[in-house]
Amino acid sequence: MAKKQYLCIDLKSFYASVECVVRGLDPMTANLVVADPTRSDKTICLAVSPAMKKLGVPGRARVFQIPDWIEYTMAPPRMALYMEYSAKIYSIYLKYISKEDIHVYSVDEAFMDVTEYLNLYHMTAKELGLRIMNDIYESLGIRATCGIGTNLYLTKIALDVMAKRSPDFVGELDEESYKKELWDHKPLKDFWMIGEGTVRTLQKYGITTMRQIANVSEDFLYGLFGVNAELLIDHAWGKEPVTIRDIKNYKASTKSISSGQVLSRDYNFTDGRLIVKEMADLLCLDLVDQKLITESVTLVVGFNNQLHQPMIRGTAALPLETNADIVIIPEILKVYDEIVDENMMIRRVYITCNRVRPEEYKQYSFFADMEQLEKDRKMQEAVISLKKKFGKNAVLKGMNLQEAGTTIERNRQIGGHNAGELNE
């Protein structure tokens, strides 16, 4: 069997690059940040152009952290535009690789199994990667970087660590070159899947490199991290058994859908309750639209930084598996009333519908008013139809018009950021 060859292509400073391109600017030389000018200077930049990074501005800087001596353009986020460009770039991938061999990791990053394509194109993995990168640039003006590896982990590390310091923006690794080039690389947080908590734990024992992780007792690592040590050990040796086919074939044993938002200011108990009600209402519409039902809902509420208890949670078991708002909303509000102190100021809210499944498996309850549930269902379906035809804000409820409501603004956003207009 031929040794696997993967590519991971990442679009350089994607949001900022798109904004440069539509303005006729070169992302590699223009100073541009993507940030919402209507928010305070504490807002985080969604992206900064490669030229800004060369000046020492980090990719996720807050606006006030940008030095005063740097002149730059501030571009409001336009998530719909970025998604349109992402779709165009995916169509370029499809010119070379079948969708079955592509795993989209994020809006600006994708893995590709190119093992079976190299003989077809009479190319090396690097030549194919460069061809795709050049196609993206020639078609859309967006520059990319590329990682090449013999498994998905090495491909990602080749992208994150090697490609950045390569003159052609391409990095390559196999297990042997990984040990030679990166076993002593610092800091550990540069490696995929290693977070700050893992780094701090390892530092307590003087472990600061992948070489040290590879050579320490496995029992010791299992004692520190439990079953998660298995991943850490494999990655220390440059090993990763999961393939793109495995990812495509994976099916979770249980599913959930959720919604969350970070509020722009502190909300009191009453206004926070309105936010929870709005979010629960939209989640119910999502369930109906996807023909799913849930058996329980979980609410997580986060508070401002002055409190000793930053997050609390509660779960409600529903009286029947359902997607009906007349059942779910009262239950989630009951949880809110039970777990939230009236003196607490709210900054974050997350709601999850647990163990969702197709509604054809629904079991009916003798204690439910089926006539009322059916009437409510028809109302929800009518609302969904109108929203799809005329826009998310075509149908609003009285609560959405209250001063503390956020639904109208959130309906104009994608991923918590301004969707923008494609023709701007």
C-alpha positions as CSV (number, residue, x, y, z in Angstrom):
1,M,0.0,0.0,0.0
2,A,1.3,3.4,-1.0
3,K,2.3,5.8,1.9
4,K,-0.5,8.2,2.5
5,Q,0.0,11.8,1.3
6,Y,-2.2,14.6,2.7
7,L,-2.4,18.3,2.0
8,C,-3.8,20.9,4.4
9,I,-4.4,24.2,2.7
10,D,-4.9,27.4,4.8
11,L,-6.0,30.7,3.4
12,K,-3.7,33.5,4.7
13,S,-5.5,35.9,7.0
14,F,-8.6,34.9,5.1
15,Y,-11.2,37.6,6.2
16,A,-8.6,40.4,5.8
17,S,-7.4,39.1,2.5
18,V,-11.0,39.0,1.1
19,E,-11.5,42.6,2.3
20,C,-8.2,43.6,0.6
21,V,-9.1,41.9,-2.7
22,V,-12.6,43.5,-3.0
23,R,-10.9,46.9,-2.4
24,G,-8.3,46.3,-5.0
25,L,-5.5,46.1,-2.4
26,D,-2.6,43.6,-2.1
27,P,-3.1,41.7,1.2
28,M,0.7,41.2,1.5
29,T,1.3,45.0,1.5
30,A,-1.9,46.7,2.6
31,N,-2.6,47.5,6.3
32,L,-6.1,46.3,7.0
33,V,-8.0,44.9,10.0
34,V,-11.4,43.3,10.1
35,A,-13.2,44.6,13.2
36,D,-16.6,46.2,14.0
37,P,-16.2,49.9,14.2
38,T,-19.5,50.3,16.1
39,R,-18.0,48.5,19.1
40,S,-15.5,49.9,21.5
41,D,-11.7,49.8,20.9
42,K,-11.7,46.7,23.2
43,T,-13.3,44.7,20.4
44,I,-11.1,41.8,19.0
45,C,-10.0,42.0,15.4
46,L,-11.4,39.0,13.5
47,A,-8.3,39.2,11.2
48,V,-5.4,41.4,10.3
49,S,-3.7,41.4,6.9
50,P,-0.3,39.7,6.5
51,A,1.3,43.1,6.1
52,M,0.0,44.0,9.6
53,K,1.4,40.8,11.0
54,K,4.8,41.7,9.6
55,L,4.6,44.9,11.7
56,G,4.0,42.8,14.8
57,V,0.3,43.0,15.2
58,P,-1.1,39.6,16.3
59,G,-4.0,38.1,14.4
60,R,-6.5,38.4,17.2
61,A,-5.4,41.7,18.7
62,R,-7.8,44.1,20.3
63,V,-8.2,47.4,18.4
64,F,-6.6,49.5,21.2
65,Q,-3.5,47.2,21.1
66,I,-2.6,48.3,17.5
67,P,0.2,50.9,17.8
68,D,-0.8,54.4,17.0
69,W,1.9,54.8,14.4
70,I,0.4,52.2,12.1
71,E,-2.0,53.6,9.5
72,Y,-4.6,51.1,8.5
73,T,-8.1,50.5,7.1
74,M,-10.7,49.1,9.3
75,A,-13.2,46.8,7.5
76,P,-16.5,45.9,9.2
77,P,-17.0,42.1,9.2
78,R,-19.0,40.7,6.2
79,M,-19.5,37.0,7.0
80,A,-21.8,36.3,4.1
81,L,-19.0,37.6,1.7
82,Y,-16.4,35.4,3.4
83,M,-18.6,32.3,3.1
84,E,-19.2,33.1,-0.6
85,Y,-15.4,33.3,-1.2
86,S,-14.9,30.1,0.9
87,A,-17.4,28.3,-1.4
88,K,-15.6,29.5,-4.5
89,I,-12.3,28.2,-3.1
90,Y,-13.9,24.8,-2.3
91,S,-15.0,24.7,-6.0
92,I,-11.3,25.1,-6.9
93,Y,-10.4,22.1,-4.7
94,L,-13.0,20.1,-6.5
95,K,-11.3,20.7,-9.8
96,Y,-8.4,18.5,-8.5
97,I,-9.8,16.3,-5.7
98,S,-13.1,14.5,-5.2
99,K,-15.3,15.7,-2.3
100,E,-14.9,12.2,-0.7
101,D,-11.2,13.0,-0.2
102,I,-11.7,16.5,1.2
103,H,-12.4,17.3,4.8
104,V,-13.3,21.0,5.4
105,Y,-11.8,21.8,8.8
106,S,-12.9,25.4,8.9
107,V,-14.1,28.3,6.7
108,D,-10.4,28.9,5.6
109,E,-8.8,25.5,6.0
110,A,-9.2,22.1,4.4
111,F,-7.5,18.7,4.5
112,M,-7.2,16.5,1.3
113,D,-6.1,12.9,0.8
114,V,-4.1,13.2,-2.4
115,T,-2.5,9.7,-2.3
116,E,-4.4,8.3,-5.3
117,Y,-4.1,11.5,-7.3
118,L,-0.3,11.9,-7.6
119,N,0.1,9.2,-10.2
120,L,-2.9,10.5,-12.1
121,Y,-1.4,14.0,-12.3
122,H,2.2,12.8,-12.5
123,M,3.0,15.2,-9.7
124,T,4.5,15.1,-6.3
125,A,2.3,16.2,-3.3
126,K,4.2,19.5,-3.2
127,E,3.7,20.1,-6.9
128,L,0.0,19.5,-6.6
129,G,-0.2,21.7,-3.5
130,L,1.5,24.5,-5.3
131,R,-0.8,24.1,-8.3
132,I,-3.9,24.4,-6.1
133,M,-2.4,27.4,-4.2
134,N,-1.6,29.2,-7.5
135,D,-5.1,28.5,-8.9
136,I,-6.6,30.1,-5.8
137,Y,-4.4,33.2,-6.2
138,E,-4.9,33.5,-9.9
139,S,-8.7,33.0,-9.7
140,L,-9.4,35.1,-6.5
141,G,-6.3,36.9,-5.4
142,I,-6.2,35.0,-2.1
143,R,-2.8,33.6,-1.0
144,A,-2.6,30.3,0.8
145,T,-0.1,28.2,2.8
146,C,0.1,24.4,2.5
147,G,1.1,21.6,4.8
148,I,2.1,18.1,3.5
149,G,2.3,15.0,5.6
150,T,2.0,11.3,5.7
151,N,-0.9,11.5,8.3
152,L,-3.4,14.2,9.2
153,Y,-1.4,15.3,12.3
154,L,1.9,15.7,10.5
155,T,0.1,17.6,7.8
156,K,-1.4,20.0,10.2
157,I,2.0,20.5,12.0
158,A,3.7,21.0,8.6
159,L,1.2,23.8,7.9
160,D,1.2,25.5,11.4
161,V,4.9,25.3,12.1
162,M,6.9,24.6,8.9
163,A,5.0,26.4,6.2
164,K,5.1,29.8,8.0
165,R,8.9,29.9,7.8
166,S,9.2,28.5,4.3
167,P,9.8,30.9,1.4
168,D,7.2,29.2,-0.8
169,F,4.7,28.8,2.1
170,V,4.8,25.0,1.9
171,G,5.9,22.7,4.7
172,E,6.5,18.9,4.5
173,L,6.8,16.2,7.2
174,D,6.9,12.5,7.7
175,E,7.6,10.7,11.0
176,E,11.4,10.8,10.6
177,S,11.7,14.5,9.5
178,Y,9.2,15.4,12.3
179,K,11.5,13.9,14.9
180,K,14.6,15.5,13.3
181,E,13.0,19.0,12.8
182,L,10.5,19.4,15.6
183,W,11.2,17.1,18.5
184,D,13.0,19.9,20.3
185,H,10.8,22.7,19.0
186,K,9.4,25.2,21.6
187,P,6.9,26.3,22.7
188,L,4.7,23.2,23.0
189,K,1.5,25.2,22.4
190,D,2.6,25.5,18.7
191,F,1.6,21.8,18.3
192,W,-2.0,21.0,17.3
193,M,-4.2,19.8,20.1
194,I,-1.9,21.0,22.9
195,G,-3.6,23.7,25.0
196,E,-2.3,26.0,27.7
197,G,-3.6,23.6,30.5
198,T,-1.6,20.7,29.1
199,V,1.5,22.9,28.7
200,R,1.2,24.1,32.4
201,T,0.8,20.5,33.7
202,L,3.8,19.2,31.7
203,Q,6.0,22.2,32.8
204,K,5.5,21.3,36.4
205,Y,7.6,18.2,35.7
206,G,10.2,19.9,33.4
207,I,8.6,18.6,30.2
208,T,8.8,21.3,27.5
209,T,9.4,19.4,24.2
210,M,7.9,16.6,22.2
211,R,11.1,14.6,22.6
212,Q,10.6,14.6,26.4
213,I,7.0,13.6,26.0
214,A,8.0,10.7,23.7
215,N,10.7,9.5,26.2
216,V,8.8,9.8,29.5
217,S,7.0,6.8,30.9
218,E,3.6,6.3,29.3
219,D,2.1,5.3,32.7
220,F,3.2,8.6,34.0
221,L,1.4,10.4,31.2
222,Y,-1.8,8.3,31.7
223,G,-1.6,9.2,35.4
224,L,-1.6,12.9,34.5
225,F,-4.1,13.0,31.6
226,G,-6.1,9.7,31.7
227,V,-7.2,8.4,28.4
228,N,-6.2,11.7,26.7
229,A,-2.6,10.7,27.1
230,E,-3.0,8.2,24.2
231,L,-3.4,11.1,21.8
232,L,-0.5,13.0,23.3
233,I,1.8,10.0,23.1
234,D,0.9,9.2,19.5
235,H,1.5,12.8,18.5
236,A,4.8,13.0,20.3
237,W,6.0,10.2,17.9
238,G,4.3,11.8,14.9
239,K,1.6,9.2,14.6
240,E,-2.1,9.6,13.8
241,P,-4.3,6.6,12.9
242,V,-7.4,8.6,11.9
243,T,-7.9,9.1,8.1
244,I,-10.3,11.4,6.2
245,R,-12.4,8.3,5.4
246,D,-12.7,7.6,9.1
247,I,-13.9,11.2,9.6
248,K,-16.4,10.8,6.8
249,N,-17.7,7.6,8.2
250,Y,-18.0,8.7,11.8
251,K,-21.5,8.9,13.3
252,A,-21.9,10.2,16.8
253,S,-23.9,7.9,19.2
254,T,-25.9,10.9,20.4
255,K,-26.5,14.3,18.8
256,S,-27.4,17.7,20.2
257,I,-28.0,21.2,18.8
258,S,-27.2,24.4,20.7
259,S,-27.1,28.1,20.6
260,G,-25.0,30.6,22.6
261,Q,-24.2,34.2,22.7
262,V,-21.8,36.6,24.6
263,L,-23.7,39.7,25.5
264,S,-22.4,43.1,24.7
265,R,-23.0,44.4,28.3
266,D,-24.1,43.2,31.7
267,Y,-27.8,42.0,31.7
268,N,-29.9,42.0,34.9
269,F,-32.1,39.1,35.9
270,T,-35.2,40.2,34.0
271,D,-33.4,41.1,30.7
272,G,-31.4,37.9,30.9
273,R,-34.6,35.9,31.2
274,L,-35.8,37.6,28.0
275,I,-32.6,36.6,26.2
276,V,-33.1,33.0,27.3
277,K,-36.7,33.0,26.0
278,E,-35.7,34.4,22.6
279,M,-32.9,31.8,22.2
280,A,-35.2,29.0,23.2
281,D,-37.8,30.1,20.7
282,L,-35.3,30.1,17.9
283,L,-33.9,26.7,18.9
284,C,-37.5,25.3,18.7
285,L,-37.8,26.6,15.2
286,D,-34.5,25.0,14.3
287,L,-35.8,21.6,15.7
288,V,-39.0,21.9,13.7
289,D,-37.2,22.9,10.5
290,Q,-34.7,19.9,10.8
291,K,-37.6,17.6,11.9
292,L,-35.9,16.7,15.2
293,I,-37.1,16.3,18.7
294,T,-35.3,16.5,22.0
295,E,-35.8,14.9,25.4
296,S,-34.1,17.5,27.6
297,V,-32.6,21.0,27.5
298,T,-29.6,22.4,29.3
299,L,-29.0,26.0,30.2
300,V,-25.6,27.5,31.0
301,V,-25.4,31.1,32.2
302,G,-22.2,33.0,32.6
303,F,-21.7,36.1,34.7
304,N,-19.4,39.1,34.8
305,N,-15.8,38.8,35.9
306,Q,-16.4,40.1,39.4
307,L,-18.2,37.0,40.6
308,H,-16.6,34.0,42.2
309,Q,-18.9,31.7,40.3
310,P,-18.5,32.6,36.7
311,M,-20.8,29.9,35.2
312,I,-23.8,27.9,36.4
313,R,-25.9,25.3,34.6
314,G,-29.1,23.4,34.9
315,T,-31.0,20.7,32.9
316,A,-34.7,20.1,32.5
317,A,-36.1,16.7,31.5
318,L,-39.1,17.4,29.2
319,P,-42.4,15.7,29.9
320,L,-42.3,14.3,26.3
321,E,-39.9,14.2,23.4
322,T,-40.8,17.3,21.4
323,N,-39.8,20.3,19.4
324,A,-42.8,22.4,20.5
325,D,-42.1,25.8,21.9
326,I,-45.1,25.7,24.2
327,V,-43.4,22.8,26.0
328,I,-39.7,23.6,25.8
329,I,-39.8,27.4,26.6
330,P,-41.6,27.1,29.9
331,E,-39.2,24.3,31.0
332,I,-36.1,26.2,30.2
333,L,-37.4,29.4,31.9
334,K,-38.1,27.2,35.0
335,V,-34.5,26.2,35.0
336,Y,-33.4,29.8,34.6
337,D,-35.6,30.9,37.6
338,E,-34.1,28.1,39.7
339,I,-30.4,28.6,39.1
340,V,-30.0,32.3,38.5
341,D,-29.7,34.7,41.4
342,E,-31.6,37.9,40.9
343,N,-28.6,40.0,41.9
344,M,-26.2,38.4,39.3
345,M,-25.3,40.3,36.2
346,I,-25.4,38.1,33.1
347,R,-22.8,38.1,30.2
348,R,-23.1,34.7,28.5
349,V,-26.0,32.3,27.7
350,Y,-25.9,28.9,26.2
351,I,-28.8,26.5,25.5
352,T,-28.4,22.9,24.4
353,C,-31.1,20.5,23.2
354,N,-29.8,17.1,24.3
355,R,-30.1,13.7,22.6
356,V,-32.0,15.0,19.6
357,R,-33.3,12.4,17.1
358,P,-35.6,12.3,14.0
359,E,-39.2,13.0,15.0
360,E,-40.5,9.9,13.3
361,Y,-39.2,8.1,16.4
362,K,-41.4,10.3,18.7
363,Q,-43.4,8.5,21.3
364,Y,-46.7,10.1,22.2
365,S,-47.9,10.8,25.7
366,F,-51.4,10.3,27.0
367,F,-51.0,13.3,29.1
368,A,-50.2,15.8,26.3
369,D,-52.8,17.9,24.6
370,M,-52.2,16.7,21.1
371,E,-54.6,19.1,19.5
372,Q,-52.8,22.1,21.0
373,L,-49.5,20.6,20.0
374,E,-50.6,20.2,16.4
375,K,-51.9,23.7,16.3
376,D,-48.6,25.0,17.7
377,R,-46.7,22.9,15.1
378,K,-48.6,24.5,12.2
379,M,-47.8,27.9,13.6
380,Q,-44.1,27.1,13.9
381,E,-44.0,25.8,10.3
382,A,-45.8,28.9,9.0
383,V,-43.2,31.1,10.7
384,I,-40.3,29.1,9.2
385,S,-41.8,29.3,5.8
386,L,-42.1,33.1,6.0
387,K,-38.6,33.5,7.3
388,K,-37.2,31.4,4.5
389,K,-39.1,33.4,1.9
390,F,-38.7,37.0,3.3
391,G,-35.8,36.9,5.7
392,K,-35.1,36.0,9.3
393,N,-36.7,39.2,10.6
394,A,-39.8,38.9,8.5
395,V,-41.7,37.5,11.5
396,L,-41.0,38.9,15.0
397,K,-42.6,38.4,18.4
398,G,-43.3,41.2,20.9
399,M,-40.4,40.1,23.0
400,N,-38.0,40.6,20.1
401,L,-39.0,44.3,20.0
402,Q,-38.1,45.0,23.7
403,E,-35.0,47.1,24.3
404,A,-33.0,44.2,25.8
405,G,-33.9,41.8,23.0
406,T,-31.1,40.6,20.7
407,T,-32.9,38.5,18.1
408,I,-33.3,41.2,15.5
409,E,-29.5,42.0,15.6
410,R,-28.5,38.4,15.7
411,N,-30.6,37.6,12.7
412,R,-28.4,40.0,10.8
413,Q,-25.3,38.1,11.8
414,I,-23.4,34.9,10.9
415,G,-21.4,33.3,13.6
416,G,-22.0,36.2,15.9
417,H,-20.6,38.8,13.4
418,N,-22.2,41.1,10.9
419,A,-23.2,39.2,7.8
420,G,-22.8,42.3,5.6
421,E,-24.0,42.7,2.1
422,L,-22.5,40.8,-0.9
423,N,-22.8,43.8,-3.1
424,E,-21.1,46.2,-0.8
